[in-house]
Amino acid sequence: MTTPPGMIDPLTEPLPAPEPAGTSGRLLRAAPYAAPSGFRPLLADLHLPATREPAPVVLFVHGGGWRLGSRTLFCPTWSDWLPGAFDRLVDAGFAVISVDYRLSAEAVFPAQFEDVSAALHWIRARAADLGVDAERIVLWGESAGGHLAALLGLDASRADARGVVGVVDWYGPADLDALPSRDDPDSREALLLGAPATHASQLASAASPVARVHSDAPPFHLAHGTADESVPPSQSELLANALREAGVPVDLHLIPGAGHMWRGAENGEAIFARAVEFARRCTSR
């Protein structure tokens, strides 16, 4: 089918010109990966190793309470890291594909899930162009992005999910109906769902990773600060317990005294390194 004038087809659109990045990689900015009807194209930044050997992939999903955020930020608290987190992952041998998605003021759930699902499909469809190994994909997100990464990793119905070998979920909501703000019409989750979770129980369940756990899910790495007042650490504990009950390998790291976005964490380097080591284990041949 011919693409209508003025429209783009992300599956055939030329990739952006690369530019040097970090110590050993290339950066391709603002590649369109999806074009939802009635909406602008959704973009991804591609942080790629310099080598042409197909690299394992980290599909990164940013946080921001589903209403803020950008594909350009890995963890706002660590924005002054040099080299930055994206470059560190590239130096560790990963291709990092960081995606934007529709925010809650633009569209309600399941739009955000559909967007990250489209990103996964795009990676698999264009793996040869990107120089990546689409059979070794780790989903990685923080906060709202951790929630979306967990949902995508647990989506057993998609054929594209067969390349997902692990999920890193940093302090993501796991059970929307168990959040302290579930009755608040102005809460982040209410804006995501279009109504408070207690008034949209079926949709809240569909949007909750704990309700989607199954025995064939990939391994999970969960990390959460014990002083997180935005997303209680009990959310990660709920998901870890559900995964264990289903027989899914899961690491749960509760970081003493750390708040949301790792504020106050004594050793952010160690938190990051543990997640990178998990991703390495999942993608090792």
Secondary structure, DSSP 8 states (H G I E B T S, - for coil): ----TT---TTTS-----EEETTTEEEEEEEEEE--TTS--EEEEEEEESS-S-EEEEEEE--STTTS--TT-S-GGGTT-SS-HHHHHHHTT-EEEEE----TTT--TTHHHHHHHHHHHHHHHTHHHHTEEEEEEEEEEETHHHHHHHHHHT-TT-GGGGGEEEEEEES----GGGSTTTT-TTSHHHHHHTS-GGG-HHHHHHT-GGGG--TT---EEEEEETT-SSS-THHHHHHHHHHHHTT--EEEEEETT--GGGTT-S-HHHHHHHHHHHHHHHH--
